[in-house]
Amino acid sequence: MITTGFALARQLDPHRATVDSLHPATYMPTKMVLDSVGYSIDSLETGLQATLRLVLAPELDGVAGQFYDRTRAARAHAAAYDPSIRQKAGTSAPDSPSALNDSRRSNGTARHPVDANNLMARHI
């Protein structure tokens, strides 16, 4: 999915819509995690804050094709950048996601209000 996100980010106008990938938290205390793993690592609040930051932070206006681990930009699993994986997925994701981000930064992209209780995607 991350590889596909990188490719989609290249196809969209970042002033209208952006695609980024987010790992919001690890083992949040959901019923599924607690039933299967037995413990949590991060809180639900950690995951929520990471998601809200990606959607609402003005400094991320126009930033596309990035991977975030919680609230920090990070490198995804190496497979997300592997050309053979990209080819199998039918994508042509950038060789350097950071170069994509640098070329697509924007100051002043208008954001539309987001209902944090009904968050589905970062788009306009």
N, C-alpha and C positions, 0 to 999 in steps of 0.2 A: 504494500500500500504506500509506503514511503517513496519507493521508486516511482510509482505512478503519480504521486503528488508532485515530485520534482518535475516530471514531464508536463503535467497539467499547469503548473505554475509558469512554465515557459510559454504556454499557449494563451494565457489570459492577460488582459490589460490590468496591471497591478493598481491602476487608479480606479478600476471598477470592481475587481474581485481579486482576492489573494488566496493561495493555497499553501498552507504550512502543515507540518506534522508535529504532533505533541504527545509526549509521554508525560501525562499530568502528575502521576504519583506511582509509588510501588506498594502493592498489597494494601490498598485502602480497606478500612473495616466494613466491607459490604458482606451481606449474607453469604454470597458465593465464596468470597475469600476466606471468611471465618470458618465456613463449613468444610472447605477443601484444604486450606493451609493451616488453619487453627490460630493464626495470629495476624496482626497487621503491622505494617512498617510506617506508612505515612497516613496522615489523617485525611478525612474527606475534605476538610478545609484546605489542605495543601493542594489537592487535585482541583478544587474549585478555584482557588486563587490563580493557579497556573493557567487554567482555561480562561478565566476572566481577563487575565493579563494579555493573553494572545488575542483576544477579541477586542479589548477596549484600550490598550495602551497606545497613546498617541505616537510614541517613538517607533511603533511597528507599522504605522501607516505606510502602505505601499511596499512593505517588505514581503517577499514571496519566495517560496522554494527553500525554506529553512526548516531545520529540525530543532525542537526544543525538548530538553529534559527538565521537566518542571518549569522553572521560569528562566532558565539560561539556554542560550544557543549552544548546541552541542553537535557532535558528529554522530550520525545514526550508525547502525550496524554496517560493517564494511560491505555487506551484500547489496545494500541500497545504492552503492556507487559502482558496483561491478558491471562492466559493459555487457558481459554475457547474460547476466540476470536481466538487465534492462532490455536486451534484445529478446529474451524469452517472454518478457512481460509486454513486449510490443511498444516499448517506450524508447525515447531517446533523451533521457534525463541528462542534465548538464554534467560535464566532467568535474566542474568545480562549483558546488552550490554557493560557496561564499562569493564567487565572482558574479553569479546571478544576483545575489542579494545586493551587492555593491552597485550593480547597474540599475537596480529597480527601486532604490530608496527614494522616498518622496517626502517632502515637507509640505503639508497642507492638503493631503487627501481628505476629502470630506467623509465622515463616518455617519452612519445613520444610527439612531438609538437602538440599543439591543435590550431585549427583555431577558435579564439574567436568569429568570426562572424558566425560560423556555428556550434555552440556548441549543442550537443545533449546528450551526456553522458560522464561520466568519465570512460574511458576504454582504453585498448591498443589493 
